[in-house]
Amino acid sequence: MIKAIPKDALREIKIAAFDTRIALETINSKVLKKIVHTGGYASKPIAKRLVKKGAQQIAEPEGFIVLDNEGPLKENELTRAKAWGKSILESCS
């Protein structure tokens, strides 16, 4: 859990946060749709919490669409994820 990480324990650690998500327009549950619409997805809060622990955010948080609760990834999302990862790696060089 991020909460258990001591303050400044991630000093000089580079991070890039992502989540896998169901597209808002395909969520059938009104409750879940409202939660996502109100609070958003996980990648931004994860990045924010890691930065508060001292991490250096090197990429904007990203989300990759899955077709169901446990996947698979939607068509072209794996390609997008690979490109995102490659751009992060290049920014570290």
Backbone as a chain_set.jsonl record, in Angstrom:
{"seq": "MIKAIPKDALREIKIAAFDTRIALETINSKVLKKIVHTGGYASKPIAKRLVKKGAQQIAEPEGFIVLDNEGPLKENELTRAKAWGKSILESCS", "coords": {"N": [[0.832, -1.193, 0.0], [0.464, 2.211, -0.748], [0.135, 4.049, 1.258], [1.592, 3.002, 3.374], [4.217, 3.55, 2.79], [7.024, 5.298, 3.869], [7.282, 8.882, 4.342], [9.063, 10.71, 1.94], [10.496, 8.465, 1.21], [10.661, 7.707, -1.389], [12.328, 9.439, -2.62], [14.169, 10.696, -5.306], [13.359, 8.605, -6.899], [12.028, 7.627, -9.936], [8.807, 7.721, -11.333], [5.968, 6.37, -13.104], [2.626, 6.346, -13.463], [-0.119, 4.161, -14.092], [-3.327, 2.853, -15.063], [-5.644, 0.16, -15.578], [-8.707, 0.187, -17.216], [-12.288, 0.27, -17.528], [-14.074, 1.528, -20.214], [-15.883, 4.492, -19.741], [-18.334, 4.839, -21.094], [-19.159, 2.246, -21.494], [-19.765, 1.136, -19.076], [-22.11, -0.547, -17.176], [-23.292, -0.421, -14.664], [-25.01, 1.89, -12.732], [-24.167, 2.955, -10.317], [-21.362, 2.435, -10.258], [-20.666, 3.864, -12.548], [-21.272, 6.471, -11.72], [-19.426, 6.749, -9.633], [-16.962, 6.609, -11.033], [-17.32, 8.767, -12.784], [-17.444, 10.882, -10.973], [-15.12, 10.617, -9.293], [-13.074, 9.841, -10.958], [-10.507, 7.843, -12.559], [-7.944, 5.507, -11.449], [-5.19, 6.151, -11.988], [-4.284, 8.892, -11.786], [-4.699, 9.641, -8.982], [-2.964, 7.705, -7.863], [-0.434, 8.469, -8.884], [-0.256, 11.023, -7.726], [-0.165, 10.392, -4.972], [2.231, 8.955, -4.856], [4.076, 10.917, -5.59], [3.795, 12.598, -3.386], [5.148, 11.068, -1.59], [7.673, 11.534, -2.287], [8.531, 10.788, -4.822], [9.56, 11.245, -8.258], [7.638, 12.286, -10.793], [7.578, 11.224, -14.061], [6.071, 11.015, -16.287], [2.854, 11.716, -17.638], [-0.005, 10.478, -15.915], [-1.629, 7.519, -17.088], [-4.246, 5.69, -18.73], [-5.431, 2.49, -19.678], [-7.658, 0.838, -21.742], [-9.76, -1.869, -20.938], [-11.657, -4.729, -21.978], [-13.322, -6.107, -20.294], [-13.851, -6.742, -16.776], [-11.446, -8.033, -16.021], [-9.896, -7.918, -18.273], [-9.595, -8.931, -21.699], [-7.179, -6.469, -22.947], [-8.523, -3.742, -24.819], [-8.723, -3.574, -28.393], [-5.827, -2.334, -29.937], [-4.911, -1.114, -27.605], [-2.742, -2.383, -26.35], [-0.682, -1.783, -28.098], [-0.665, 0.989, -27.778], [0.045, 1.101, -25.072], [2.61, -0.006, -25.146], [3.93, 1.963, -26.654], [3.683, 4.133, -24.918], [5.196, 3.208, -22.734], [7.683, 2.987, -24.036], [8.206, 5.676, -24.626], [8.557, 6.66, -22.076], [10.822, 5.254, -21.238], [12.678, 6.294, -23.081], [12.738, 8.929, -22.192], [14.187, 8.689, -19.932], [16.744, 8.241, -20.691]], "CA": [[0.0, 0.0, 0.0], [1.21, 3.465, -0.818], [0.019, 4.684, 2.568], [2.615, 2.449, 4.266], [5.548, 4.027, 2.393], [7.392, 6.486, 4.654], [7.443, 10.151, 3.622], [10.372, 10.906, 1.303], [11.155, 7.183, 0.929], [10.807, 7.559, -2.838], [13.16, 10.541, -3.11], [15.013, 10.351, -6.463], [12.789, 7.482, -7.641], [11.174, 8.083, -11.034], [7.598, 6.901, -11.443], [4.945, 6.621, -14.119], [1.458, 5.608, -12.994], [-1.146, 3.827, -15.071], [-4.357, 1.929, -14.615], [-6.477, -0.443, -16.615], [-10.041, 0.711, -16.935], [-13.401, 0.034, -18.437], [-14.504, 2.806, -20.784], [-17.049, 5.023, -19.044], [-19.564, 4.628, -21.864], [-19.541, 0.833, -21.506], [-20.098, 0.695, -17.719], [-23.551, -0.752, -17.057], [-23.746, -0.108, -13.313], [-25.188, 3.328, -12.491], [-23.348, 3.316, -9.157], [-19.962, 2.476, -10.69], [-20.533, 4.977, -13.505], [-21.246, 7.714, -10.943], [-18.14, 6.781, -8.916], [-15.912, 6.942, -12.001], [-17.57, 10.125, -13.286], [-17.149, 11.824, -9.893], [-13.765, 10.521, -8.76], [-12.086, 9.522, -11.975], [-9.856, 6.546, -12.533], [-6.917, 5.362, -10.412], [-3.815, 6.552, -12.299], [-3.93, 10.226, -11.268], [-4.483, 9.598, -7.535], [-1.764, 6.91, -7.579], [0.718, 9.332, -9.154], [-0.238, 12.092, -6.721], [0.285, 9.812, -3.697], [3.647, 8.607, -4.972], [4.817, 12.184, -5.569], [3.8, 13.042, -1.982], [6.142, 10.249, -0.894], [8.981, 11.979, -2.741], [8.853, 10.311, -6.169], [9.582, 12.2, -9.37], [6.747, 11.84, -11.866], [8.255, 11.49, -15.335], [5.091, 10.914, -17.369], [1.485, 11.929, -17.206], [-0.701, 9.229, -15.657], [-2.312, 7.013, -18.287], [-5.183, 4.588, -18.54], [-5.578, 1.607, -20.83], [-9.013, 0.284, -21.737], [-9.974, -3.312, -21.011], [-12.994, -5.054, -22.459], [-14.091, -6.654, -19.194], [-13.201, -6.462, -15.493], [-10.087, -8.559, -15.955], [-9.303, -7.917, -19.591], [-8.31, -8.478, -22.24], [-7.116, -5.084, -23.399], [-9.234, -3.395, -26.043], [-7.874, -3.539, -29.583], [-4.87, -1.22, -30.066], [-4.434, -0.619, -26.312], [-1.407, -2.919, -26.094], [0.217, -0.966, -28.921], [-0.585, 2.284, -27.112], [0.795, 0.905, -23.826], [4.026, -0.172, -25.509], [4.439, 3.282, -27.067], [3.78, 4.924, -23.691], [6.366, 2.705, -22.025], [8.884, 3.343, -24.798], [8.466, 7.112, -24.453], [9.071, 6.833, -20.712], [12.193, 4.743, -21.257], [13.492, 7.275, -23.812], [12.898, 10.14, -21.386], [15.147, 8.376, -18.856], [18.081, 8.052, -21.273]], "C": [[0.874, 1.253, 0.0], [1.222, 4.153, 0.543], [1.137, 4.239, 3.521], [4.031, 2.918, 3.928], [5.882, 5.276, 3.201], [7.563, 7.724, 3.757], [8.885, 10.27, 3.153], [11.126, 9.606, 1.019], [11.397, 6.981, -0.566], [11.63, 8.684, -3.459], [14.101, 10.013, -4.179], [14.542, 9.109, -7.222], [11.846, 8.053, -8.693], [9.99, 7.133, -11.15], [6.745, 7.322, -12.63], [3.762, 5.742, -13.722], [0.488, 5.346, -14.137], [-2.211, 2.972, -14.404], [-4.957, 1.24, -15.835], [-7.898, -0.095, -16.224], [-11.059, 0.251, -17.955], [-13.843, 1.403, -18.936], [-15.811, 3.235, -20.126], [-18.35, 4.708, -19.782], [-20.013, 3.166, -21.907], [-19.865, 0.287, -20.118], [-21.617, 0.619, -17.594], [-24.102, -0.357, -15.699], [-23.835, 1.404, -13.124], [-24.302, 3.798, -11.339], [-21.883, 3.438, -9.564], [-19.725, 3.634, -11.655], [-20.449, 6.309, -12.759], [-19.919, 7.854, -10.193], [-17.022, 7.218, -9.854], [-16.091, 8.376, -12.501], [-17.179, 11.172, -12.24], [-15.671, 11.817, -9.497], [-12.686, 10.229, -9.766], [-11.544, 8.122, -11.816], [-8.655, 6.599, -11.597], [-5.562, 6.002, -10.72], [-3.413, 7.912, -11.72], [-3.76, 10.231, -9.748], [-3.247, 8.781, -7.137], [-0.515, 7.777, -7.765], [0.855, 10.407, -8.082], [0.285, 11.57, -5.384], [1.764, 9.461, -3.729], [4.529, 9.851, -4.938], [4.877, 12.728, -4.137], [4.804, 12.257, -1.145], [7.555, 10.541, -1.391], [9.365, 11.569, -4.151], [8.828, 11.449, -7.185], [8.732, 11.627, -10.498], [7.358, 12.216, -13.207], [7.326, 11.352, -16.54], [3.716, 11.198, -16.798], [0.831, 10.57, -16.941], [-1.533, 8.821, -16.883], [-3.256, 5.888, -17.909], [-5.318, 3.802, -19.827], [-6.886, 0.841, -20.693], [-8.998, -1.241, -21.837], [-11.42, -3.557, -21.427], [-13.904, -5.59, -21.363], [-13.314, -6.397, -17.911], [-11.75, -6.912, -15.426], [-9.42, -8.65, -17.32], [-10.071, -8.807, -20.532], [-8.347, -6.979, -22.576], [-7.909, -4.915, -24.677], [-8.237, -3.349, -27.197], [-7.076, -2.238, -29.626], [-4.356, -0.68, -28.731], [-3.05, -1.15, -25.972], [-0.364, -2.126, -26.872], [0.42, 0.399, -28.268], [0.232, 2.188, -25.823], [2.288, 0.749, -24.099], [4.647, 1.163, -25.898], [4.622, 4.184, -25.851], [5.023, 4.51, -22.911], [7.668, 3.071, -22.712], [9.229, 4.819, -24.62], [9.014, 7.41, -23.055], [10.534, 6.391, -20.664], [13.125, 5.744, -21.948], [13.72, 8.544, -22.997], [13.901, 9.935, -20.249], [16.573, 8.265, -19.378], [18.873, 9.33, -21.293]], "O": [[1.897, 1.315, 0.681], [2.217, 4.769, 0.925], [1.574, 5.012, 4.373], [4.952, 2.698, 4.714], [5.096, 6.223, 3.215], [7.935, 7.623, 2.588], [9.815, 9.96, 3.898], [12.291, 9.651, 0.623], [12.241, 6.176, -0.959], [11.631, 8.86, -4.677], [14.76, 8.993, -3.978], [15.254, 8.614, -8.096], [10.973, 8.863, -8.382], [10.14, 5.913, -11.078], [6.793, 8.463, -13.089], [3.893, 4.52, -13.654], [0.298, 6.179, -15.023], [-2.008, 2.44, -13.313], [-4.79, 1.689, -16.969], [-8.246, -0.085, -15.043], [-10.727, -0.107, -19.085], [-13.971, 2.338, -18.145], [-16.732, 2.433, -19.976], [-19.35, 4.353, -19.159], [-21.138, 2.882, -22.318], [-20.203, -0.889, -19.982], [-22.322, 1.59, -17.869], [-25.273, 0.009, -15.596], [-22.853, 2.118, -13.331], [-23.753, 4.9, -11.377], [-21.234, 4.436, -9.249], [-18.696, 4.306, -11.582], [-19.652, 7.175, -13.118], [-19.353, 8.946, -10.124], [-16.226, 8.093, -9.513], [-15.115, 9.115, -12.626], [-16.645, 12.226, -12.584], [-15.047, 12.871, -9.38], [-11.501, 10.355, -9.46], [-12.059, 7.321, -11.037], [-8.381, 7.645, -11.01], [-4.844, 6.367, -9.789], [-2.3, 8.057, -11.215], [-2.771, 10.774, -9.255], [-2.56, 9.131, -6.177], [0.357, 7.809, -6.897], [1.953, 10.668, -7.59], [1.091, 12.234, -4.734], [2.471, 9.649, -2.74], [5.6, 9.843, -4.33], [5.907, 13.261, -3.724], [5.258, 12.736, -0.106], [8.514, 9.89, -0.978], [10.426, 11.965, -4.635], [8.166, 12.469, -6.993], [9.074, 10.6, -11.083], [7.626, 13.39, -13.464], [7.747, 11.551, -17.679], [3.451, 10.949, -15.622], [1.088, 9.611, -17.67], [-2.062, 9.665, -17.606], [-3.076, 5.221, -16.89], [-5.318, 4.364, -20.921], [-7.174, 0.267, -19.643], [-8.328, -1.823, -22.69], [-12.288, -2.703, -21.249], [-15.127, -5.533, -21.49], [-12.203, -5.871, -17.971], [-10.916, -6.231, -14.829], [-8.46, -9.403, -17.485], [-11.101, -9.372, -20.164], [-9.388, -6.326, -22.5], [-7.969, -5.816, -25.513], [-7.047, -3.11, -26.99], [-7.619, -1.163, -29.371], [-3.44, 0.143, -28.727], [-2.256, -0.435, -25.361], [0.714, -1.833, -26.354], [1.54, 0.905, -28.212], [1.018, 3.084, -25.516], [3.124, 1.298, -23.381], [5.776, 1.457, -25.506], [5.607, 4.918, -25.765], [5.807, 5.356, -22.481], [8.647, 3.424, -22.054], [10.399, 5.175, -24.48], [9.837, 8.309, -22.882], [11.379, 7.091, -20.106], [14.224, 6.012, -21.463], [14.778, 9.165, -23.099], [14.402, 10.902, -19.675], [17.515, 8.202, -18.588], [20.016, 9.34, -21.751]]}, "num_chains": 1, "name": "protein.A"}
